[in-house]
Amino acid sequence: MTAILRTAWLVARKDLMVEARSRELAYTTLFFAMACLLVFAFGFVRGDGRAPDDAAAGILWVTVVFSGTLALGRAFERERSGETLRALLLAPVERAAIYLGKLLALIVLIVGVEVIIVPVVGLLFSAPVGRAPWMLLGLLASGTIGFAAVGTLFAAMLVRAQSRDVLLPIVLYPIVVPMVIGGVRGTVAIFAAEPNLALAEAWLGILVFFDAVFLTLALWTFAPVMSE
Amino acid sequence: MRMTDRLVPVLIAIALVMFVRAPFLLATAPYEASMGVVSKIFYFHVPAAMTMFVTAFVCGIASVVYVIRRSRLADHVAVAAAELAVLFGLIVLVTGPLWARKAWGVWWQWDARLTMTLVMWMVFVAYLLLRRFGGPGSEMLAAVVSVFGMALVPFVYWSVNLWRTMHPTTNVLPSLPGSMLRPFLWCLTAFLCFYAALLLTRVRLEASRAALDDAFAAREE
């Protein structure tokens, strides 16, 4: 078990080091997230210059999902163009460790983007992001883990498929719907004029449950899918 | 394969007779008090929805078998079941709004049951798109999508209790009077027979297509 975790850490560190040197994903994903926020501002903000009360939570989560999809696609495009994914899979280590390593690096990246866009959403759409910071952090973290768990698996298996750029969101979004519903509902409960933390906690429980389901299924299917 | 081939015409004949008889049964069934004639959509909507759940499970289980054993028969069953899930899902999603317009005053409501049915339907559409446009080797990828899709099904039931819902819940069925339950079970049987016939035929077609592909590939070499 520790061997798997150590290998996973090595894979994640490799990905993060590549990313730290090029900063391609961080810059493009972050700017894409900002562009999303701008589009949402035009979509939701009313004549008095404010967005509807519930909109901030939805805007935050949809931005996370959209920019996360971009990061997933690019992370594996890099492996594909360098033919390095095959080398990685040839390494005499557990497949699960490779999956966990890629997943860890993507979670770090997406969380890094969230750390910046959450205050920006708070600023631009006057959302009370500081009201229950730990609960919001828990919702974002568990939502991101579930989203990235499915996304990493799908992006990895689509690497060799045709029209993968289009197919990734098509297969990913219907499956991660519980994460989006749970995340948005939980965040709305925090941001509401009368916050309901018990409700947010119930949704957090569902998110953690789906994290466990999705991670188990992804670890189980990664090896057979990548052995083709 | 022989026996299932003989079974298909029998199933189709049963389904045909039952479907022809169904409108007469529905005409004599009592009206639901508040909804009037629109409530009779129920006799087609609910059996179609149940068939959709059945075929979703068939596809999911066949996909699990395919991931573990790489059995080609399981893959044929999975693709046949996925296509039928899209078909029966379409029936559910067309008949549902027709009833909702009358009952709720809107065509669509973002309620838990409706949302999750739509999501499940989209999972199977995604499954078919992946197989169609994913190129070689996409059978395995599609099987994984279907396994994840099946994991969502319990959420569909769960969400109804947890989230706001306007949709009649699952306990409507046991409370039906016999005069309404009988035509309902009649329609359900007709739908399931029709489904079984379609599934067997589609599995056979898929097996023939795969055999033809193999023969072509062997000739190329």
Chai-1 contact restraints between the chains, C-beta under 6 A:
chainA,res_idxA,chainB,res_idxB,connection_type,confidence,min_distance_angstrom,max_distance_angstrom,comment,restraint_id
A,M157,B,L141,contact,1.0,0.0,6.0,A-B,restraint_1
A,A161,B,G134,contact,1.0,0.0,6.0,A-B,restraint_2
A,A161,B,G135,contact,1.0,0.0,6.0,A-B,restraint_3
A,A161,B,S138,contact,1.0,0.0,6.0,A-B,restraint_4
A,Q162,B,G135,contact,1.0,0.0,6.0,A-B,restraint_5
A,S163,B,F133,contact,1.0,0.0,6.0,A-B,restraint_6
A,L167,B,L130,contact,1.0,0.0,6.0,A-B,restraint_7
A,I170,B,A126,contact,1.0,0.0,6.0,A-B,restraint_8
A,I170,B,L129,contact,1.0,0.0,6.0,A-B,restraint_9
A,V171,B,A126,contact,1.0,0.0,6.0,A-B,restraint_10
A,V171,B,L130,contact,1.0,0.0,6.0,A-B,restraint_11
A,V171,B,V145,contact,1.0,0.0,6.0,A-B,restraint_12
A,P174,B,V119,contact,1.0,0.0,6.0,A-B,restraint_13
A,P174,B,M122,contact,1.0,0.0,6.0,A-B,restraint_14
A,P174,B,V123,contact,1.0,0.0,6.0,A-B,restraint_15
A,P174,B,A126,contact,1.0,0.0,6.0,A-B,restraint_16
A,I175,B,F148,contact,1.0,0.0,6.0,A-B,restraint_17
A,V177,B,V119,contact,1.0,0.0,6.0,A-B,restraint_18
A,P178,B,F155,contact,1.0,0.0,6.0,A-B,restraint_19
A,V213,B,A151,contact,1.0,0.0,6.0,A-B,restraint_20
A,T221,B,V67,contact,1.0,0.0,6.0,A-B,restraint_21
A,T221,B,V144,contact,1.0,0.0,6.0,A-B,restraint_22
A,P224,B,V67,contact,1.0,0.0,6.0,A-B,restraint_23
A,V225,B,M140,contact,1.0,0.0,6.0,A-B,restraint_24
A,V225,B,V144,contact,1.0,0.0,6.0,A-B,restraint_25
A,E228,B,G137,contact,1.0,0.0,6.0,A-B,restraint_26
